[in-house]
Amino acid sequence: MKTYVVTGAASGIGAACVAALLDGGCNVGALDVARAAAPADHSADARRMDLSCDVRDPAACAGAVAAVVDRFGRLDGLIHMAAVHSTTPWDELTPEEFTRTLEVNVTGSFVMAQAAARAMRMTGGGAIVLASSGSIQVSGVGGHGRGGPAYVSSKAAIIGLTRALARSLAPHRIRVNAVSPGATRTAMTADYDEVALRKVGERTLTGKIGEPHEIAAVACFLVSDAASYVNGEIVAANGGGSMGL
């Protein structure tokens, strides 16, 4: 039985990843800065372990991974969805907010991946999935829920981190990829009104905004053995939004 760690597990895409992995018969360590609350249908599931973890803290990440390995015996993969949003436009953005956004979204991705990789190399390998964003293609300027310069910069950095880790961890039989979601119905788009949601959806080939389970399906594929020949890639899941409609 495979064992995975999912961060950002309390809501949105992270929660959808947890549900999909549990439904697939896997063990899951569900991590969030606020301890994830298990849904009713999984509340008594012996295959789920909920832990609080600040991804900026190397000791917390290492401790959470160790706890998951101690309970389930091994770690086969990480889906890292934990992130913070920044919608502040360039002329209002402070260095402090910019730094904090990169600290959580970029440094946090590295620290969590490092902790997971150290555990996976002890048992013959595994897979890591990080989270970039389609905001890189549309170059969001911030405001009204849209990613601003800090958020876009942090998600652009994930591309370089994914490729560097893919090459670094290949000798340990650990694959590293990233999913790049388009606009998705999560807390990051919660303040969009119906008109804004409709306009975002109309810019895609599918004609709608993404749902968390649709992004989770891609992330879960990438971390699975079915993606054994996929490594170092940034996989867009945006309904065709990158076609520039």
Summary of the structure (lengths in Angstrom):
residues: 245
radius of gyration: 17.1
end to end distance: 42.8
largest distance: 50.6
contacts: 871
relative contact order: 0.15
helix: 48%
strand: 16%
